[in-house]
Structures are given as structure tokens and as C-alpha cells.
């Protein structure tokens, strides 16, 4: 219940309401579009500068685990969302379907995956390596996957060449510059991680307001019925449940230790809102349906945090019980 009272969830809801009641229009909308591009470029620069190479190298030894997580993120999840194209448009509007297909191609979340892995006492270095690698690869892989998924349905495609060019200039290039400057500024930025976390959330709020303002002015709520929102919530719950079960039993089938199982569950079942919104802004630039397209990943993000918190606490209790049992046995001996 703690996450239902999350201030950031309340802020996102407030921004949605603000964009619905008072959307940015005309020159104000142009200013917000420019602001969104600038804050996103800075965001990826900061992530590149903060990324610890030593921590990534420490996690690289778990290559079987990383392959399993990457396969779940970029192969299993796209296959899960693909059948949604069979639903009639009267039930699942085309733009909302585009959002689910796009979400299926997104990389894993970084901060929440690592935090929940730590709470559940999993393999934190492996989680850092896996999620960071997922997002670095995702900058290039997500557009290809999204284009492939969209082309296999009636939704249509995207301009892949133009999207890749914009992603390189607006996202990947700032990230690489940040990586080059890591030896000089990485330490100072790591000491200010709480501030960077607040900046991440600020960027998300700016993108949400910009995207939904554009969509509202183009008649978003007249094109998105209430049953569409309810269906999106149910589909996100279903996809999250399947992803968690797949990673849980897949990790056990592959014989992973408990710490690696925890990492697989929390990194393999997540989708990144922090990467997904900036990428959507680039890939679907100018689309009046951008607000509807990003709605599934926004819903999924909140659900994955709430369910993840419950699972992490359960894993932590199991570890505490096992430790107490071992210590009790040692004392009796």
C-alpha cells in the first residue's frame, strides 16, 4: 500500500490532469517540445557519466544470467504483446495497440530493478550490469524491434532511418560524451545520486505533460474510451504476471542460485519508463497519438513497482528465515 501513496504517482496523475485541463498550445507547446529535447539529452549525458565501468565488469561474469534476462526482455516480451494485434479496434484502439507493441520492445528498468534486487538480497552487480547493458543496447535495438512489431500488424511502420538518426544525435551521442567524461565527473555525480534521481523524475513529468498536451489538443480523450483504459490496465497486469512467472520458473529450470533467480525476476520482468518516454518522443515525434502510445508503459511502470515491492519483501523474509534456521542449527551443534 506504500506505493499507492507514492508522491511520484500522485505527481504523474496531477500532470495528466493538468495536460487534460490546461494543455500547452501554439508557441508554448513549441517551447515545451524544445525543453523536452534538451532535458532528455542532459539526462542521457548524466547517465553516461555516472555509469560505473568497474561495476559493469564485475557483473559480466554472469553471462548465462545476462543472456536469459536479455532474451526475456527483447524476445519473449515482444512475442507476448504481438497477439494483441488480433484484438478488434473497437476493443483496443490502434494507437493504444501501438503503445503495447512499443512497450514490448523497450529495455529493462534500471533504478527500480537494482533497488528491488538489493532489497531482496539478490546479485546487485549482475543487476547493474544487466540493466545498464539492456538500456545501452536498447537505444539501438528498440527501434528495430518496434518497427518489426508494428510492421507485422495493421498498425503500420515507423521511419526507422530517421528514428535511428534522431536517437543517435539526441540520446546516444550525449550518453557517449558522458562516458568519455566519466573519469573526471563520475565521482562527483555519484555523490549526488539522490539529486539525479529527482532529475530523472522531473524529465519524466516534462515529457508526460508535453506528450499528453499534444494528444489532448488532438482529441485524445474523445478517441480513448473508458473501456480502453480499463483494458490497458488489465493487459498490463496480465503481461506483468506472465513475465514474473516466466523469469521465476525459467531461472529455476536453468539452475540459477537464489541470488541470480532474484536478479532474473526483477530485471527480466521490468520495462523502463525513463528510457521509454524519451525514445517515444523521438520515434513518434509529431504524432498526435503520443500520449496514448506511452500510456501502457506508464501503467506498467507503476504496477511493476508495486508488485516488485511485495516480491522483494517476500524474498527478503525467506532469506532471513533461512539464515536464522542455519544459525539455530549451528548453535545446537
DRENPABA-769014 format. One record per residue (C-alpha): residue number from 1; x, y, z. Coordinates in steps of 0.05 Angstrom, whole numbers, plus 5000, padded with zeros to 4 digits. Last residue first. Example, Ala and Ser with C-alpha at 12.3 -4.5 7.8 and 13.67 -1.06 7.14 Angstrom:
<pt num="2" x="5273" y="4979" z="5143"/>
<pt num="1" x="5246" y="4910" z="5156"/>
***
This chain:
<pt num="333" x="5515" y="4433" z="5344"/>
<pt num="332" x="5453" y="4467" z="5371"/>
<pt num="331" x="5484" y="4535" z="5357"/>
<pt num="330" x="5499" y="4516" z="5284"/>
<pt num="329" x="5427" y="4493" z="5274"/>
<pt num="328" x="5400" y="4559" z="5301"/>
<pt num="327" x="5447" y="4598" z="5256"/>
<pt num="326" x="5423" y="4559" z="5195"/>
<pt num="325" x="5350" y="4569" z="5213"/>
<pt num="324" x="5361" y="4644" z="5224"/>
<pt num="323" x="5394" y="4650" z="5156"/>
<pt num="322" x="5338" y="4613" z="5122"/>
<pt num="321" x="5285" y="4655" z="5156"/>
<pt num="320" x="5323" y="4720" z="5137"/>
<pt num="319" x="5329" y="4697" z="5065"/>
<pt num="318" x="5255" y="4680" z="5062"/>
<pt num="317" x="5237" y="4747" z="5092"/>
<pt num="316" x="5280" y="4783" z="5040"/>
<pt num="315" x="5247" y="4744" z="4983"/>
<pt num="314" x="5178" y="4763" z="5009"/>
<pt num="313" x="5198" y="4836" z="5016"/>
<pt num="312" x="5224" y="4837" z="4945"/>
<pt num="311" x="5161" y="4804" z="4918"/>
<pt num="310" x="5115" y="4856" z="4951"/>
<pt num="309" x="5158" y="4914" z="4927"/>
<pt num="308" x="5161" y="4885" z="4856"/>
<pt num="307" x="5085" y="4881" z="4853"/>
<pt num="306" x="5081" y="4956" z="4869"/>
<pt num="305" x="5139" y="4976" z="4824"/>
<pt num="304" x="5117" y="4932" z="4766"/>
<pt num="303" x="5046" y="4961" z="4770"/>
<pt num="302" x="5070" y="5033" z="4768"/>
<pt num="301" x="5114" y="5021" z="4708"/>
<pt num="300" x="5061" y="4981" z="4671"/>
<pt num="299" x="5013" y="5039" z="4674"/>
<pt num="298" x="5064" y="5088" z="4646"/>
<pt num="297" x="5087" y="5036" z="4595"/>
<pt num="296" x="5015" y="5028" z="4570"/>
<pt num="295" x="5002" y="5103" z="4566"/>
<pt num="294" x="5062" y="5120" z="4522"/>
<pt num="293" x="5025" y="5109" z="4456"/>
<pt num="292" x="4962" y="5144" z="4481"/>
<pt num="291" x="5000" y="5208" z="4496"/>
<pt num="290" x="5039" y="5203" z="4430"/>
<pt num="289" x="4974" y="5200" z="4389"/>
<pt num="288" x="4982" y="5268" z="4357"/>
<pt num="287" x="5048" y="5243" z="4327"/>
<pt num="286" x="5099" y="5298" z="4318"/>
<pt num="285" x="5157" y="5256" z="4340"/>
<pt num="284" x="5138" y="5182" z="4346"/>
<pt num="283" x="5209" y="5155" z="4349"/>
<pt num="282" x="5240" y="5214" z="4385"/>
<pt num="281" x="5187" y="5226" z="4439"/>
<pt num="280" x="5179" y="5151" z="4444"/>
<pt num="279" x="5253" y="5144" z="4459"/>
<pt num="278" x="5249" y="5197" z="4514"/>
<pt num="277" x="5188" y="5162" z="4545"/>
<pt num="276" x="5215" y="5091" z="4542"/>
<pt num="275" x="5283" y="5104" z="4573"/>
<pt num="274" x="5257" y="5131" z="4640"/>
<pt num="273" x="5195" y="5086" z="4635"/>
<pt num="272" x="5238" y="5024" z="4630"/>
<pt num="271" x="5204" y="4956" z="4626"/>
<pt num="270" x="5213" y="4904" z="4681"/>
<pt num="269" x="5202" y="4829" z="4682"/>
<pt num="268" x="5274" y="4808" z="4666"/>
<pt num="267" x="5309" y="4853" z="4716"/>
<pt num="266" x="5268" y="4836" z="4778"/>
<pt num="265" x="5258" y="4762" z="4765"/>
<pt num="264" x="5328" y="4749" z="4736"/>
<pt num="263" x="5362" y="4785" z="4794"/>
<pt num="262" x="5323" y="4745" z="4846"/>
<pt num="261" x="5340" y="4680" z="4809"/>
<pt num="260" x="5413" y="4701" z="4809"/>
<pt num="259" x="5413" y="4708" z="4885"/>
<pt num="258" x="5377" y="4641" z="4894"/>
<pt num="257" x="5426" y="4603" z="4851"/>
<pt num="256" x="5409" y="4591" z="4778"/>
<pt num="255" x="5392" y="4520" z="4756"/>
<pt num="254" x="5365" y="4536" z="4687"/>
<pt num="253" x="5296" y="4509" z="4707"/>
<pt num="252" x="5298" y="4553" z="4769"/>
<pt num="251" x="5313" y="4616" z="4728"/>
<pt num="250" x="5258" y="4598" z="4678"/>
<pt num="249" x="5209" y="4586" z="4735"/>
<pt num="248" x="5218" y="4657" z="4763"/>
<pt num="247" x="5231" y="4692" z="4696"/>
<pt num="246" x="5169" y="4662" z="4664"/>
<pt num="245" x="5126" y="4674" z="4726"/>
<pt num="244" x="5146" y="4747" z="4731"/>
<pt num="243" x="5135" y="4759" z="4656"/>
<pt num="242" x="5067" y="4725" z="4657"/>
<pt num="241" x="5044" y="4767" z="4716"/>
<pt num="240" x="5070" y="4831" z="4684"/>
<pt num="239" x="5035" y="4816" z="4618"/>
<pt num="238" x="4969" y="4801" z="4653"/>
<pt num="237" x="4972" y="4864" z="4697"/>
<pt num="236" x="4989" y="4906" z="4636"/>
<pt num="235" x="4931" y="4875" z="4598"/>
<pt num="234" x="4882" y="4890" z="4655"/>
<pt num="233" x="4904" y="4963" z="4659"/>
<pt num="232" x="4901" y="4972" z="4584"/>
<pt num="231" x="4831" y="4941" z="4584"/>
<pt num="230" x="4807" y="4991" z="4636"/>
<pt num="229" x="4836" y="5049" z="4595"/>
<pt num="228" x="4802" y="5023" z="4532"/>
<pt num="227" x="4737" y="5013" z="4570"/>
<pt num="226" x="4739" y="5087" z="4587"/>
<pt num="225" x="4741" y="5106" z="4513"/>
<pt num="224" x="4803" y="5135" z="4481"/>
<pt num="223" x="4786" y="5175" z="4418"/>
<pt num="222" x="4748" y="5231" z="4453"/>
<pt num="221" x="4800" y="5232" z="4507"/>
<pt num="220" x="4857" y="5243" z="4458"/>
<pt num="219" x="4824" y="5297" z="4416"/>
<pt num="218" x="4884" y="5329" z="4380"/>
<pt num="217" x="4893" y="5382" z="4434"/>
<pt num="216" x="4894" y="5325" z="4484"/>
<pt num="215" x="4949" y="5289" z="4446"/>
<pt num="214" x="4996" y="5348" z="4444"/>
<pt num="213" x="4984" y="5364" z="4517"/>
<pt num="212" x="4993" y="5290" z="4533"/>
<pt num="211" x="5062" y="5287" z="4502"/>
<pt num="210" x="5087" y="5353" z="4532"/>
<pt num="209" x="5059" y="5339" z="4601"/>
<pt num="208" x="5086" y="5268" z="4602"/>
<pt num="207" x="5154" y="5290" z="4576"/>
<pt num="206" x="5160" y="5344" z="4630"/>
<pt num="205" x="5139" y="5294" z="4684"/>
<pt num="204" x="5190" y="5242" z="4660"/>
<pt num="203" x="5246" y="5294" z="4659"/>
<pt num="202" x="5228" y="5315" z="4731"/>
<pt num="201" x="5231" y="5242" z="4753"/>
<pt num="200" x="5301" y="5232" z="4725"/>
<pt num="199" x="5321" y="5299" z="4758"/>
<pt num="198" x="5298" y="5273" z="4825"/>
<pt num="197" x="5341" y="5211" z="4816"/>
<pt num="196" x="5400" y="5255" z="4797"/>
<pt num="195" x="5392" y="5293" z="4862"/>
<pt num="194" x="5390" y="5228" z="4901"/>
<pt num="193" x="5453" y="5206" z="4863"/>
<pt num="192" x="5495" y="5266" z="4884"/>
<pt num="191" x="5558" y="5230" z="4907"/>
<pt num="190" x="5555" y="5191" z="4842"/>
<pt num="189" x="5557" y="5257" z="4804"/>
<pt num="188" x="5622" y="5279" z="4837"/>
<pt num="187" x="5654" y="5211" z="4824"/>
<pt num="186" x="5633" y="5208" z="4751"/>
<pt num="185" x="5660" y="5278" z="4735"/>
<pt num="184" x="5732" y="5267" z="4714"/>
<pt num="183" x="5736" y="5192" z="4698"/>
<pt num="182" x="5665" y="5193" z="4670"/>
<pt num="181" x="5679" y="5246" z="4616"/>
<pt num="180" x="5683" y="5196" z="4559"/>
<pt num="179" x="5620" y="5161" z="4586"/>
<pt num="178" x="5582" y="5227" z="4587"/>
<pt num="177" x="5602" y="5240" z="4515"/>
<pt num="176" x="5577" y="5170" z="4497"/>
<pt num="175" x="5509" y="5184" z="4531"/>
<pt num="174" x="5503" y="5252" z="4497"/>
<pt num="173" x="5515" y="5217" z="4430"/>
<pt num="172" x="5465" y="5161" z="4444"/>
<pt num="171" x="5406" y="5204" z="4462"/>
<pt num="170" x="5392" y="5264" z="4417"/>
<pt num="169" x="5441" y="5253" z="4359"/>
<pt num="168" x="5439" y="5177" z="4358"/>
<pt num="167" x="5365" y="5173" z="4372"/>
<pt num="166" x="5349" y="5224" z="4318"/>
<pt num="165" x="5390" y="5186" z="4266"/>
<pt num="164" x="5359" y="5119" z="4288"/>
<pt num="163" x="5289" y="5149" z="4282"/>
<pt num="162" x="5302" y="5178" z="4213"/>
<pt num="161" x="5328" y="5111" z="4188"/>
<pt num="160" x="5270" y="5072" z="4220"/>
<pt num="159" x="5213" y="5116" z="4193"/>
<pt num="158" x="5158" y="5079" z="4230"/>
<pt num="157" x="5112" y="5023" z="4209"/>
<pt num="156" x="5039" y="5004" z="4202"/>
<pt num="155" x="4985" y="4990" z="4253"/>
<pt num="154" x="4956" y="4931" z="4215"/>
<pt num="153" x="5005" y="4885" z="4248"/>
<pt num="152" x="5071" y="4853" z="4228"/>
<pt num="151" x="5101" y="4921" z="4210"/>
<pt num="150" x="5089" y="4948" z="4281"/>
<pt num="149" x="5128" y="4890" z="4312"/>
<pt num="148" x="5187" y="4897" z="4265"/>
<pt num="147" x="5190" y="4973" z="4272"/>
<pt num="146" x="5187" y="4966" z="4348"/>
<pt num="145" x="5242" y="4913" z="4346"/>
<pt num="144" x="5287" y="4956" z="4303"/>
<pt num="143" x="5274" y="5019" z="4344"/>
<pt num="142" x="5286" y="4981" z="4409"/>
<pt num="141" x="5353" y="4952" z="4387"/>
<pt num="140" x="5393" y="5017" z="4381"/>
<pt num="139" x="5378" y="5051" z="4447"/>
<pt num="138" x="5361" y="4983" z="4475"/>
<pt num="137" x="5433" y="4960" z="4472"/>
<pt num="136" x="5453" y="5015" z="4522"/>
<pt num="135" x="5389" y="5002" z="4562"/>
<pt num="134" x="5398" y="4927" z="4567"/>
<pt num="133" x="5472" y="4935" z="4582"/>
<pt num="132" x="5455" y="4981" z="4641"/>
<pt num="131" x="5401" y="4933" z="4665"/>
<pt num="130" x="5446" y="4871" z="4661"/>
<pt num="129" x="5509" y="4902" z="4690"/>
<pt num="128" x="5473" y="4934" z="4749"/>
<pt num="127" x="5433" y="4871" z="4763"/>
<pt num="126" x="5496" y="4829" z="4760"/>
<pt num="125" x="5530" y="4875" z="4810"/>
<pt num="124" x="5467" y="4870" z="4855"/>
<pt num="123" x="5462" y="4794" z="4858"/>
<pt num="122" x="5399" y="4785" z="4901"/>
<pt num="121" x="5385" y="4806" z="4972"/>
<pt num="120" x="5311" y="4820" z="4961"/>
<pt num="119" x="5322" y="4894" z="4980"/>
<pt num="118" x="5383" y="4897" z="4933"/>
<pt num="117" x="5345" y="4866" z="4875"/>
<pt num="116" x="5288" y="4916" z="4888"/>
<pt num="115" x="5337" y="4975" z="4883"/>
<pt num="114" x="5372" y="4948" z="4822"/>
<pt num="113" x="5308" y="4935" z="4783"/>
<pt num="112" x="5277" y="5001" z="4806"/>
<pt num="111" x="5338" y="5041" z="4783"/>
<pt num="110" x="5350" y="5007" z="4716"/>
<pt num="109" x="5285" y="4989" z="4681"/>
<pt num="108" x="5292" y="4936" z="4627"/>
<pt num="107" x="5295" y="4953" z="4553"/>
<pt num="106" x="5234" y="4970" z="4510"/>
<pt num="105" x="5209" y="4928" z="4451"/>
<pt num="104" x="5145" y="4903" z="4485"/>
<pt num="103" x="5128" y="4974" z="4505"/>
<pt num="102" x="5126" y="4994" z="4431"/>
<pt num="101" x="5077" y="4938" z="4416"/>
<pt num="100" x="5035" y="4959" z="4475"/>
<pt num="99" x="5035" y="5032" z="4454"/>
<pt num="98" x="5019" y="5015" z="4382"/>
<pt num="97" x="4959" y="4977" z="4408"/>
<pt num="96" x="4938" y="5040" z="4445"/>
<pt num="95" x="4943" y="5078" z="4379"/>
<pt num="94" x="4900" y="5026" z="4343"/>
<pt num="93" x="4844" y="5026" z="4395"/>
<pt num="92" x="4836" y="4961" z="4434"/>
<pt num="91" x="4763" y="4938" z="4439"/>
<pt num="90" x="4732" y="4972" z="4378"/>
<pt num="89" x="4799" y="4962" z="4345"/>
<pt num="88" x="4788" y="4886" z="4347"/>
<pt num="87" x="4840" y="4844" z="4383"/>
<pt num="86" x="4887" y="4805" z="4338"/>
<pt num="85" x="4943" y="4857" z="4345"/>
<pt num="84" x="4946" y="4837" z="4419"/>
<pt num="83" x="4979" y="4772" z="4394"/>
<pt num="82" x="5046" y="4810" z="4388"/>
<pt num="81" x="5050" y="4832" z="4461"/>
<pt num="80" x="5076" y="4765" z="4488"/>
<pt num="79" x="5124" y="4754" z="4430"/>
<pt num="78" x="5155" y="4823" z="4443"/>
<pt num="77" x="5164" y="4801" z="4517"/>
<pt num="76" x="5198" y="4735" z="4500"/>
<pt num="75" x="5250" y="4764" z="4452"/>
<pt num="74" x="5278" y="4831" z="4476"/>
<pt num="73" x="5267" y="4830" z="4551"/>
<pt num="72" x="5265" y="4755" z="4563"/>
<pt num="71" x="5324" y="4742" z="4517"/>
<pt num="70" x="5363" y="4799" z="4551"/>
<pt num="69" x="5348" y="4769" z="4620"/>
<pt num="68" x="5368" y="4698" z="4599"/>
<pt num="67" x="5431" y="4723" z="4564"/>
<pt num="66" x="5450" y="4763" z="4626"/>
<pt num="65" x="5442" y="4703" z="4672"/>
<pt num="64" x="5484" y="4659" z="4627"/>
<pt num="63" x="5538" y="4714" z="4624"/>
<pt num="62" x="5545" y="4721" z="4700"/>
<pt num="61" x="5619" y="4741" z="4693"/>
<pt num="60" x="5598" y="4809" z="4666"/>
<pt num="59" x="5574" y="4833" z="4734"/>
<pt num="58" x="5642" y="4855" z="4760"/>
<pt num="57" x="5657" y="4888" z="4693"/>
<pt num="56" x="5594" y="4931" z="4699"/>
<pt num="55" x="5613" y="4952" z="4769"/>
<pt num="54" x="5683" y="4972" z="4744"/>
<pt num="53" x="5653" y="5012" z="4687"/>
<pt num="52" x="5610" y="5054" z="4733"/>
<pt num="51" x="5555" y="5092" z="4696"/>
<pt num="50" x="5551" y="5163" z="4724"/>
<pt num="49" x="5576" y="5200" z="4662"/>
<pt num="48" x="5532" y="5161" z="4614"/>
<pt num="47" x="5471" y="5171" z="4658"/>
<pt num="46" x="5487" y="5245" z="4662"/>
<pt num="45" x="5493" y="5252" z="4586"/>
<pt num="44" x="5428" y="5212" z="4578"/>
<pt num="43" x="5391" y="5261" z="4623"/>
<pt num="42" x="5422" y="5322" z="4590"/>
<pt num="41" x="5396" y="5299" z="4522"/>
<pt num="40" x="5327" y="5287" z="4554"/>
<pt num="39" x="5327" y="5356" z="4586"/>
<pt num="38" x="5343" y="5389" z="4519"/>
<pt num="37" x="5292" y="5350" z="4477"/>
<pt num="36" x="5236" y="5362" z="4528"/>
<pt num="35" x="5252" y="5437" z="4531"/>
<pt num="34" x="5246" y="5442" z="4455"/>
<pt num="33" x="5178" y="5407" z="4457"/>
<pt num="32" x="5157" y="5451" z="4516"/>
<pt num="31" x="5175" y="5514" z="4477"/>
<pt num="30" x="5137" y="5490" z="4416"/>
<pt num="29" x="5076" y="5476" z="4460"/>
<pt num="28" x="5080" y="5547" z="4489"/>
<pt num="27" x="5084" y="5574" z="4418"/>
<pt num="26" x="5017" y="5542" z="4400"/>
<pt num="25" x="4985" y="5500" z="4454"/>
<pt num="24" x="5005" y="5471" z="4522"/>
<pt num="23" x="4946" y="5434" z="4552"/>
<pt num="22" x="4906" y="5464" z="4610"/>
<pt num="21" x="4852" y="5415" z="4631"/>
<pt num="20" x="4879" y="5350" z="4602"/>
<pt num="19" x="4952" y="5369" z="4610"/>
<pt num="18" x="4938" y="5389" z="4682"/>
<pt num="17" x="4901" y="5324" z="4696"/>
<pt num="16" x="4959" y="5283" z="4667"/>
<pt num="15" x="5009" y="5325" z="4707"/>
<pt num="14" x="4969" y="5312" z="4771"/>
<pt num="13" x="4969" y="5237" z="4758"/>
<pt num="12" x="5044" y="5238" z="4747"/>
<pt num="11" x="5052" y="5278" z="4811"/>
<pt num="10" x="5009" y="5230" z="4851"/>
<pt num="9" x="5049" y="5171" z="4826"/>
<pt num="8" x="5112" y="5210" z="4844"/>
<pt num="7" x="5086" y="5221" z="4915"/>
<pt num="6" x="5078" y="5145" z="4925"/>
<pt num="5" x="5015" y="5133" z="4966"/>
<pt num="4" x="4997" y="5071" z="4925"/>
<pt num="3" x="5070" y="5052" z="4935"/>
<pt num="2" x="5060" y="5046" z="5010"/>
<pt num="1" x="5000" y="5000" z="5000"/>
***
